[in-house]
Amino acid sequence: MLVTSPPASPPRPFLKWAGGKGRLIEQYLPYLPSRLNTYYEPFLGGGAIFFHLFPKIKSAVLTDLNPELVNVYRCVRDQVEAVLECLKEHQQHHCKEYFYQVREKPSADPVERAARLIYLNKTCYNGLYRENSKGKFNVPMGRYKNPKIYNPDLLRSVCAALQIAEIEVIPFEAIADLPKDSQDFVYFDPPYFPISATSNFTAYNRYAFGAEDQIRLQQTFANLARRGIPVMLSNSDCPFIRGLYQEFPTHTIQAARNINSNAKRRGKITELLITSYPSPEANLREVEIS
């Protein structure tokens, strides 16, 4: 890994991602640990919680089932300057015709694949990552006047933060098999359980996440909790999820629904934040709020 100049800005998510937690962190603060050794995030996405906790973390294990997403993080960590060179070219050539040419021609080279995903993410409709059943990216171009495709300060700061992270393609259950102790922290942000027939956002890629997967996730959560590992999970506020986690502290979060074809159906909703430890208001857990 070679960074030609030091990062000029703090790390933050460099991908737009459905369900990203950047706007919810203020509400999460009372439930986040003040210090920790290793941070585990099995549904990586945009990584907002990792980047927020980064100054307090000694090491991290960031995983996802999406190999393209994992490749992006690895390339930004290990070859950020090469990724930036590709993004500079994308910035120079960006137009409608170029967008669809890039979308239709994935590269076999890891760095080019990483830059391609970042480029499409910054220029596609709503920043939505979606694949068809064959794993092909199929989101149309968005209407952005001047998308910031080439952002060296941001990617270099992300590169610096990712130096403490292992980044792997593994299923969420595998986290339970890794060595952990009470000074570590696991955060699950799975595809949310749909609260209506029109809100099934579990299939952004070829790996669907249904009710049986939610049940397996609850079992993994409970397993870690029994071992004394601090665990936090976010999900939709619905009877199914409340029933699955009824034995654990459950907190209501005010969120916004930003992805809906009908603009009138966008707006405030509630989500759940579930922890394996008591609410800080119970004075049973020491928490420092940033």
C-alpha positions in Angstrom: 0.0 0.0 0.0 1.4 3.4 -1.0 -0.2 6.7 -0.1 1.5 9.6 -1.7 0.2 12.2 0.8 -1.3 12.1 4.3 -5.1 12.1 4.6 -6.6 15.6 4.8 -10.0 14.6 6.2 -11.4 12.1 8.7 -12.6 8.8 7.3 -16.2 8.4 6.5 -18.3 6.3 4.1 -17.2 6.6 0.5 -20.1 4.6 -0.9 -23.7 5.5 -0.9 -25.5 2.4 0.4 -29.1 1.5 1.1 -29.7 1.5 4.8 -26.5 3.4 5.6 -26.3 4.5 9.2 -24.5 7.9 8.8 -27.6 9.9 9.7 -28.5 7.7 12.7 -25.2 7.7 14.5 -26.3 10.5 16.9 -29.1 8.3 18.1 -26.8 5.3 18.4 -24.2 7.1 20.5 -25.7 6.1 23.9 -25.5 2.4 23.0 -22.0 2.3 21.5 -19.0 1.3 23.6 -16.6 4.0 24.8 -13.5 1.8 24.0 -13.0 -1.6 22.5 -10.4 -3.9 21.2 -11.7 -5.6 18.0 -14.8 -4.4 16.1 -16.7 -6.9 14.0 -19.2 -6.0 11.3 -20.6 -8.9 9.3 -22.9 -6.8 7.0 -20.4 -4.2 5.9 -22.3 -1.9 3.5 -21.2 1.7 3.8 -19.3 1.1 7.1 -20.6 4.2 8.8 -20.4 2.7 12.3 -16.8 1.5 11.7 -15.6 4.9 10.5 -17.3 6.6 13.5 -15.7 4.1 16.0 -12.3 4.0 14.2 -10.4 6.3 16.7 -11.4 3.9 19.5 -10.7 0.6 17.7 -7.5 -1.4 17.9 -8.4 -3.8 15.1 -11.5 -4.7 13.0 -12.9 -7.6 11.1 -15.2 -6.3 8.3 -17.1 -8.9 6.2 -19.8 -9.3 3.7 -21.2 -11.9 1.3 -20.9 -9.5 -1.6 -17.5 -10.1 -3.2 -17.6 -6.9 -5.2 -18.1 -4.9 -2.1 -15.3 -6.7 -0.3 -13.0 -6.2 -3.3 -13.7 -2.4 -3.2 -12.7 -2.2 0.5 -9.6 -4.3 -0.1 -8.4 -2.3 -3.0 -8.9 1.0 -1.3 -7.0 -0.4 1.7 -4.1 -1.9 -0.3 -4.0 0.0 -3.6 -5.7 3.3 -3.1 -3.5 5.3 -5.6 -4.2 2.8 -8.4 -7.9 3.1 -7.6 -7.7 6.9 -7.7 -6.0 6.8 -11.1 -8.9 4.8 -12.5 -11.5 7.1 -10.9 -9.7 10.2 -12.3 -10.3 8.7 -15.8 -13.9 7.9 -15.0 -14.4 11.5 -13.9 -12.9 12.9 -17.1 -15.0 10.7 -19.4 -18.3 10.6 -17.4 -21.4 11.1 -19.6 -24.5 9.0 -20.3 -23.0 6.9 -23.0 -19.8 6.3 -21.0 -21.9 5.3 -17.9 -23.7 2.5 -19.8 -20.5 1.3 -21.5 -18.8 0.9 -18.1 -21.9 -0.7 -16.6 -22.0 -3.3 -19.3 -18.3 -4.2 -19.2 -17.0 -5.4 -15.9 -13.3 -5.9 -15.7 -11.4 -8.9 -14.4 -8.7 -6.7 -12.8 -9.5 -6.1 -9.0 -8.5 -2.4 -9.1 -10.5 -1.7 -12.2 -13.5 -3.5 -10.7 -13.2 -1.5 -7.5 -13.1 1.8 -9.4 -16.0 0.7 -11.6 -18.2 0.0 -8.6 -17.3 3.4 -7.0 -18.0 5.2 -10.3 -21.3 3.5 -10.8 -22.3 4.0 -7.2 -21.6 7.8 -7.5 -23.5 8.1 -10.7 -26.3 5.6 -10.8 -29.9 6.3 -9.7 -30.1 7.1 -6.0 -26.8 5.4 -5.3 -28.6 2.1 -5.2 -26.6 -1.1 -5.4 -28.7 -3.7 -7.1 -27.9 -6.9 -9.1 -30.0 -9.2 -11.1 -30.1 -13.0 -10.5 -26.9 -13.4 -12.5 -25.0 -10.9 -10.4 -25.1 -8.2 -13.0 -25.3 -4.6 -11.9 -28.5 -3.2 -13.4 -29.3 0.3 -12.0 -29.8 3.1 -14.5 -27.9 6.3 -14.5 -29.0 9.0 -12.1 -29.5 12.7 -12.7 -26.5 14.3 -11.1 -25.1 17.6 -12.5 -21.6 17.2 -11.1 -21.0 13.9 -9.3 -17.8 13.8 -7.2 -16.3 10.6 -8.6 -12.6 11.4 -8.0 -12.2 12.3 -4.3 -8.5 11.6 -3.2 -8.8 13.2 0.2 -11.7 11.0 1.2 -10.3 7.7 -0.2 -6.8 8.3 1.3 -8.4 8.8 4.7 -10.4 5.7 4.3 -7.3 3.8 3.2 -5.5 4.9 6.4 -8.5 3.7 8.6 -8.7 0.4 6.9 -5.1 -0.5 7.7 -6.4 -2.0 11.0 -9.0 -4.1 9.3 -9.2 -7.7 8.0 -11.7 -7.7 5.1 -13.2 -11.0 4.1 -16.1 -12.6 2.1 -17.7 -14.8 4.8 -21.3 -15.5 6.1 -22.4 -13.7 9.2 -22.4 -17.0 11.2 -18.7 -17.3 10.9 -18.2 -14.3 13.2 -19.3 -16.5 16.1 -16.4 -18.9 15.5 -13.7 -16.2 15.7 -12.0 -15.6 19.1 -13.6 -12.7 21.0 -13.9 -11.4 24.5 -15.9 -8.9 26.5 -13.7 -6.0 25.2 -14.8 -6.7 21.6 -17.9 -5.5 19.9 -20.1 -7.0 17.2 -22.6 -4.9 15.1 -25.1 -6.6 12.9 -26.8 -4.5 10.2 -28.6 -7.1 8.1 -31.0 -6.5 5.2 -34.1 -5.4 7.1 -37.2 -7.6 7.4 -39.9 -6.1 5.1 -42.6 -4.3 6.9 -44.9 -4.3 3.9 -45.3 -6.0 0.5 -43.7 -3.0 -1.2 -40.7 -2.6 1.2 -38.9 -5.8 0.5 -35.4 -4.5 0.1 -33.6 -7.8 0.9 -32.6 -8.5 -2.7 -30.2 -5.8 -3.7 -28.0 -8.6 -5.0 -28.3 -12.3 -5.8 -28.1 -13.2 -2.1 -31.7 -12.9 -0.7 -32.2 -12.6 3.1 -35.5 -14.0 4.2 -37.2 -15.0 7.5 -35.2 -18.1 8.0 -32.0 -16.1 7.7 -33.3 -13.6 10.2 -33.9 -16.5 12.6 -30.4 -17.8 12.1 -29.1 -14.3 12.7 -31.0 -14.2 16.0 -29.5 -17.5 17.0 -26.0 -16.1 16.3 -26.8 -12.9 18.2 -28.0 -15.0 21.2 -25.0 -17.2 21.1 -22.6 -14.3 21.3 -24.7 -12.7 24.0 -24.5 -15.8 26.2 -20.7 -15.7 25.9 -20.7 -12.2 27.3 -19.8 -10.5 23.9 -21.4 -7.0 23.5 -23.6 -7.2 20.4 -25.8 -4.6 18.8 -28.2 -5.1 15.9 -30.4 -2.9 13.8 -33.6 -4.0 12.0 -37.1 -2.9 11.0 -39.6 -2.2 13.7 -42.2 -4.9 13.2 -43.8 -7.7 15.2 -41.6 -10.4 13.7 -38.3 -8.8 14.7 -39.7 -7.7 18.1 -40.7 -11.3 18.7 -37.4 -12.7 17.8 -35.5 -10.4 20.1 -38.0 -10.1 23.0 -35.5 -11.3 25.6 -33.1 -8.5 24.7 -33.1 -4.7 25.4 -34.9 -3.1 22.4 -34.6 0.6 21.6 -36.7 2.6 19.1 -34.8 4.8 16.6 -36.4 7.5 14.4 -35.3 7.0 10.8 -36.2 8.1 7.3 -37.3 6.0 4.4 -35.4 7.4 1.4 -35.8 4.7 -1.2 -39.3 4.4 -2.6 -40.6 4.8 -6.1 -43.5 6.8 -4.6 -42.2 10.0 -3.1 -45.2 10.3 -0.9 -44.2 7.1 0.9 -40.8 8.5 1.9 -40.5 9.9 5.3 -40.0 9.2 9.0 -40.4 5.6 10.3 -39.2 3.8 13.4 -36.4 1.2 13.4 -35.2 -1.1 16.2 -31.8 -1.1 17.8 -31.3 -4.3 19.8 -28.5 -4.8 22.3 -27.2 -7.7 24.3 -26.6 -5.4 27.3 -28.9 -3.2 29.3 -29.8 0.3 28.3 -27.3 2.9 29.6 -30.2 4.6 31.4 -30.2 1.7 33.8 -26.8 2.6 35.0 -25.6 -0.9 34.6 -23.0 -0.2 31.9 -20.4 2.5 31.7 -20.7 4.4 28.5 -19.0 7.5 27.4 -21.0 9.5 24.9 -18.9 11.3 22.4 
